[in-house]
Amino acid sequence: MILSLIGHGYRYETENVIRLFFPLEKITVIQTPFSENDEGVITVVEKTGSKSRIICEAKISGKSLRRETVLENPDKASEELAAAQLVFKNLSEITGITPKWGALTGVRPSKLMRTLIKEKGEEAAKRYFTESLYVSPEKADLAAEVAGAEEEIISLSRKNSYSLYVSIPFCPTRCSYCSFVSHSVQQAKKLMPRYIELLCRELRQFSEIAGDLGLKLETVYFGGGTPTSLNEDELKAVTDAVYKYFHVKNIREYTIEAGRPDTLTREKLRIMKNAGVTRISINPQTFNDSVLKEIGRNHTSEKTLEAYRWAREEGFDNINMDFIAGLPGDSPESFRKSIEKAVKLTPENITVHTLALKRAAEIVTANRENTVAAETAQMLEYSSKALKDAGYSPYYMYRQSKCVGNLENVGWSRNFYRCLYNIYMMEEVHTVFAAGAGGVTKLKAPESGVIERIFNFKYPYEYINRFQELEDRKKRIYGFYEEHTAGDN
């Protein structure tokens, strides 16, 4: 498909709106009109005095539509919005598809909603969502509810706050929908001792930097991969390092993703509990065993129930369970049964994700994406009602590119057992130090809000072989804080 930009450079929004309707289509961007035989979208901005005329013509599958609008004294933001609106209207009419999130393309709808609520008030903010961005009323309400919950969590952060992310980029197997950089434990077995040794060394360096700068740790989060794919000795080595170098008894939250139930043992649960971990994830993704087999998971739903029971018996009182709507082989009825089973277990958090059709994932490259957007939307609508009826409330939301139906991922909690780290990271509330392969340290200036990133190498072998470079890069943290806190005292 061709996207032609005439008289403007508003590629970002117009291209992303096209992807709402054609998520896997290759889009070629040109700055000249395309030929009669080509298909795609042409957007034109014509300026005359104080006015701008915005034109959009779409030619798809033999259908052609043209719309235009005229703006008085526009700025670039209003021109770009108008172009995106026209693209959306044309493609919605041609395809017969009306995305629930309208023309909103950002990954953080609740962040935009929070900003608008502060500027205009909640009702006006929701009207902007529905009238200018064509978001459905129920999604606008969801964004507003999540925005309120996020504001409460964000208010807990202080100028000297930071969080710690620990990357364990290893899994027992690779799921068919996964596009993350992760490695099977068997493949990485030879690397593991050295990786763990250097990870602990990096944690020590971060603790020294935080101490020198007077920073206060708020949350710790072990992600991956699957952190509990480490064996007991390896897991204990890393959790011991965190316990030794950081004052975890005084932090607000300490999460480890124990996402794959087949990686959990009672001993690992005890190691985590003794290390001060306050929250874990045990992720079924689905309670349908045939779907689990289809996506490449080794565990059964019975194994999930066993791991959940062990965790309760070992004293964990804050457990999250992840589900994915739109998995191949799943159906609205099967998904409903999974949510019903989860609700009966009463975990403190339930996170409902929408399947993202990433190009690097096997499910896409094998052309197996067989769940239609309409069914996935039904799954999310059911989970929303069922979880609300069970006393859960939404507190966290983000979207990914190429999600089925352009839908969303939502975190739900009971009794305010919300995952603070997720909000601090996604909403860029404060600095996050990230240790391990693939980690991205995100520095945030407490006053100006300036963001700067320091990247670790993606792959464990790079992380190991070039570790000295990573230690040298972290010296920049001192310079960043010196530049952005000078004069604060």
Buried (B, 14 or more C-beta within 10 A) or exposed (E): BBBBBBBBEBBEBBBBBBBBBBBEEEBEEBEEEBEEEBBBBBBBBBEEEEEBBBBBBBBBEEEEBEBEEEBEEBEEEBBBBBBBBBBBBBBBBBBEBEBBBBBBBBBBBBBBBBEBBEEEEBEEBBBBBBEBBBBBEEBBBBBBBBBBBBBEBBEBBEEBBBBBBBBBBBBBBBBBBBBBBBBEBEEBEEBBEBBBBBBBBBBBBBBEBBEEBEBBBBBBBBBBBBBBBBBEEBBBBBBBBBBEBBEBEEBBBBBBBBBBBBBBBEEBBBBBBEBBBBBBBBBBBBBBBEBBEBBBBEBBBEBBBBBBEBBBEBEBEBBBBBBBBBBBBBBBEBBBEBBEBBBEBEBBBBBBBBBBBBEEBBBBEEEBBEBEBEBBBBBBBBBBEBBEEBEBBBBBBBBBBBBBBBBBBBBBBBEEBBBBBBBBBBBBBBBBBBBBBBBEBBBBBBEEEEEBEBEBBBBBBBBBEEBEEBEEEBEEBEEBBEEBBEEEE
